Amino acid sequence: MSLQITFKFPLVNGLHARPASFLQQYAKNFNAIINLVNHKNNTMVDVKSAIALMSSNTMFNDECELIFDGGDAVDAYNWFNTYITDVFPFVDEVTPILESQQQKTLPRILKNYT
């Protein structure tokens, strides 16, 4: 019996390399077969492959489903259920630049070119 997590894809930039690598990295911790289904474009890909994930052409708000089968599917389901809800929506956020990290003046060599 397979387990499913249904969700709307939460990342405004879609499923690109960074979030795909996170999903792949965590999926490889489980023996279960884990697939991502994108219901908008009818694709199903192996979550243990970042390239497959990126090829799914998953975009913001696409109806998606993670399907877990075999081995430790219950453990994988439980882990991903929390991750998809609590962590994954924020993996693509831009880290703010602290004021102390911003350059206030141009380097001397560049001042001549302004």
TAVEN-V770281 format. One record per residue. N is the residue number from 1. OMEGA is omega in degrees with one decimal (none if undefined). Layout:
n=N omega=OMEGA
n=N omega=OMEGA
//
This chain:
n=1 omega=-179.7
n=2 omega=176.7
n=3 omega=-177.6
n=4 omega=169.8
n=5 omega=178.8
n=6 omega=-178.3
n=7 omega=171.2
n=8 omega=-175.9
n=9 omega=-167.3
n=10 omega=-172.6
n=11 omega=-175.0
n=12 omega=178.9
n=13 omega=179.7
n=14 omega=-177.5
n=15 omega=179.8
n=16 omega=-169.5
n=17 omega=-175.1
n=18 omega=179.5
n=19 omega=177.8
n=20 omega=-179.4
n=21 omega=175.8
n=22 omega=179.7
n=23 omega=179.8
n=24 omega=-178.1
n=25 omega=-178.2
n=26 omega=180.0
n=27 omega=-178.7
n=28 omega=175.8
n=29 omega=-176.8
n=30 omega=176.5
n=31 omega=-177.7
n=32 omega=170.6
n=33 omega=-178.0
n=34 omega=179.8
n=35 omega=172.8
n=36 omega=175.1
n=37 omega=172.3
n=38 omega=-175.4
n=39 omega=-180.0
n=40 omega=-178.4
n=41 omega=175.6
n=42 omega=175.1
n=43 omega=173.5
n=44 omega=-177.2
n=45 omega=177.9
n=46 omega=-178.7
n=47 omega=179.5
n=48 omega=177.5
n=49 omega=179.4
n=50 omega=179.6
n=51 omega=177.3
n=52 omega=179.1
n=53 omega=179.6
n=54 omega=-179.2
n=55 omega=179.7
n=56 omega=178.7
n=57 omega=-179.6
n=58 omega=-176.5
n=59 omega=-179.5
n=60 omega=177.4
n=61 omega=172.9
n=62 omega=175.1
n=63 omega=-176.4
n=64 omega=179.3
n=65 omega=169.8
n=66 omega=-179.3
n=67 omega=-176.4
n=68 omega=179.5
n=69 omega=171.1
n=70 omega=174.4
n=71 omega=-176.9
n=72 omega=-177.4
n=73 omega=-179.2
n=74 omega=178.4
n=75 omega=179.0
n=76 omega=178.3
n=77 omega=-178.4
n=78 omega=-178.9
n=79 omega=-178.0
n=80 omega=178.0
n=81 omega=176.5
n=82 omega=-176.9
n=83 omega=-177.7
n=84 omega=-178.4
n=85 omega=-168.8
n=86 omega=-172.9
n=87 omega=-172.3
n=88 omega=-179.8
n=89 omega=-174.8
n=90 omega=-176.2
n=91 omega=-176.1
n=92 omega=-178.8
n=93 omega=178.6
n=94 omega=177.0
n=95 omega=-178.3
n=96 omega=176.7
n=97 omega=178.4
n=98 omega=-178.7
n=99 omega=-179.6
n=100 omega=180.0
n=101 omega=-178.5
n=102 omega=177.7
n=103 omega=-175.7
n=104 omega=179.2
n=105 omega=177.2
n=106 omega=172.6
n=107 omega=-176.5
n=108 omega=-177.0
n=109 omega=-179.7
n=110 omega=-178.8
n=111 omega=-179.1
n=112 omega=-174.7
n=113 omega=-179.6
n=114 omega=none
//
